[in-house]
Amino acid sequence: MSIQGLGAVRAYQQAARLPQPSATEAGGFGAMVEGLVANTGASLRTAEQAGAAQVAGKGDLVDVVTAIGAAEVALDTMVAVRDRAVSAYQDIMRMQI
């Protein structure tokens, strides 16, 4: 299995652990996207802090690689969600009335 394949599996596992919003829940899809953006930002900040700690000689290289991998998976997930949302919007705009 390739590295990207493992990243996809990890992204699916993370998404499966997220609570599933109900249709009647206020904010439903918007709240889910907001949570994904917040988690992605937190992952990117963690990776940046781990890299800075490694450069300063206070961090472990394994922690840096792990943090960067988690940030990459989170960012890939957000890009996939964005692409699907844009595609859905374009499909709606092409519909004839």
N, C-alpha and C positions, 0 to 999 in steps of 0.2 A: 504494500500500500504506500502511495506517495505521501510526501509531507502535506501537500494541499488536501489530499483525501482525508488525512487525519484531522486537519483543520476544519474541514466540513463536518466531520463526525462530531467534533467538539462543539462547533457552533450549533448543531442540531440538538446536542445534549443540553446546552445552555438554554436554548429556546424552549425545549420541552419542559424545563423546570420552571419557566415563567408561569405565573397564574394566568389562566385563560379568562379574558374579560367577557362578561355576558353582554348580550345585545342591549339590555336595559340599563346597564351600568353607565353612569354619566361619564362622558369623555371616552369611552371604549377604545376605539382605534387610536385616537389622539393621545390618550394617556399611555397606551402601549408604546407608541412611537416616542413619546417624551421620555419614558423610562429607558428605552433602548439608547436614545441619544445621551442620557445622563450616564448610563453604564459604559457606553463607548468613551465618553469624555473621561470618566474615572479610570478606565483601563489605560488610556493614553497618558494620563498624568502619572499613573503608577509606573508605567514603562519609562517615562522621562525621569522620574525620581530615582528609579533603580539604575538607569544609565549614568546619572549624575553621581550617584553614590559609588559606582564602579570606577568612574574616572577619578574620584577623590580618594580611591583606595580603600573605601569602607564597605564595599558591596561584594557580593559573590557573583561570578560570571553566570552561573546556572540560574540565579534569580533574575538576572538581566534578560537572559534568553527566554525564560519562562514568561516574564512580564511582556516582552516584546511580542511573543507568540500570541498571548492572550489579547493584546491590543490589536494585533493584525486580524485575528478572528473576529473581534468585535467590530472593527472597521469594515471588514468584508461583509459581515452580516448587515450592517447599516447601508452599505452601497447596494446590496441585493434588494433590500426593502425599498430603497429609493428608486431603483430601476423598475421594480414591479409597480410602484405607485405611479411613476411617470408613464409607464406602458399602459396601465389601466386608464389614466386620464386621457391619453392619446386615443385609446379605443373608444372612450365615451365621446370624445370630440368628433370622431369619424362617423358616429352613428347618424343615420338619417332620421329626421323628425317626421 
